[in-house]
Amino acid sequence: MYVTTFQRYVRLGGRCASARIVQRRNLSGADAINALRPFYFAVHPDFFGQHPREREVNENSLKRLNGYLENLQKPGERYPKPANLTFYVRDTKERADSSDSLLASGFRSVTLTLQSKDVLSTVLDVLRSCSLSVKHMQDVLKAETGKSSTQQPGTAFYRPIKWDKTYYTFTGFRDPEQELEQARRVEPTLSLWLRNNEPEATKKQNASVPRREELKRLKRELIQKLGLLDIRWQRKWGFAHKCSQLQSLGRLFTQSPEALHILRGHTIVFTDQSGMNASGHVMLGTMDVHHQWTKLFERLLSYRSLFQQSDWLKEHISHLLGGIQVIHIERMGPALPLEEHYSTLNTFHKRLLPQRLSLHPRSMQGLTMTLENDHSTPCLHEIGHFIIPTMCDTLQLQNFLQSQAQEARRRMQRRDKLEAEEEDIISSCLQDLCLRSLSKEPSVSSNQMIPCCRRLMEEKSPQMQGLHLYISHFYSVMQDGDLCIPWDWKG
């Protein structure tokens, strides 16, 4: 059989050569991963444990990059659409150019566009955009240069030839299917990952118990002393970090109790900047000092006035648009300052005033909308709220709202049903798996969380018992022992 296979290879030599050229030009999955190792080392989310926002950006961008590369490797697939990605890149010795300035946190922000039509070009674009060396790819680049100079125009084309496995054994060539399968195995199965990481998670979780209890105590005491509605965090900081923030606020109260009385009835959110957000919550910047927090408290009355004006604008916009409610959806990420929110509302309101829209006063009642500055046309979100550009044409807006109102109500009903189903299955999952807690990243939808929980209950791994589980887009053991797993984990 070996001889027959080899003879067939000799007879089809020209055609095989062309197929190999295209395959090599595209790189295999394993080759791409090896070539991108310096990049993965510089952007991997596990290295951004103290920077949750940057970690989340890198997670999502890596998912999109991997999907782009996978599509380029699929025979007969149409080229993927260009994609803009942002990565936070750690300063490593692999950098080819050290002239770029770093952020204070020790990493750079890099935005790049994926638009190459083959894997090799895409890999090179990614490395060069991040100022990472491509010296480890010199052999591949020299081989490509040689092929380009000797190959006749029009001879490189894709023709799927599925060789018998003995062909690769006899000739010594690498099996592309086997390499692709090996590349897929880079992401571990859930059972294997748990077996390798559960001991570390348990150790970290046990060590974090005092910090967890201390955080509960500090939060409870401060809410009572200051008359707060709640204390929240915009980022998924560790318990030690959260405790230090509460202790800092407690020291300020001890030093100047009169300055903090104005916080009564408010919700405090620890985030990146001080001020008030679009929801009316008081934001305390974690990098700010007591003096800056005190200055914020002195301006709180003016913030309250601005918040009341924002509410008035929302009510008037609702009246002009048939009773639809203007909402703001809080996300994990940069908080929306109240000043920016008010400016958006005011701009949109001024565009509506001169127009006489013919919407029935209650035709849009029960529906919701958000205002966005970075959208050009109105659209309907999958969970039922309208996304309206601030500078939207009013006639186009009226037609869109009227035509999509019924669909919006249908999607809202489906959302409510999914959220209730999600709540039930999380409760069942907690009980069946004997978990300490089960939560998810805001970017994980109900449509993703529900099947994830069902599969977890079918898997019923005893290694999860007594642990805190966090559903996200990647595998990780958090600094306090929370187990972070992707919602689409492999069995």
Disulfide bonds with the S-S distance in Angstrom:
none
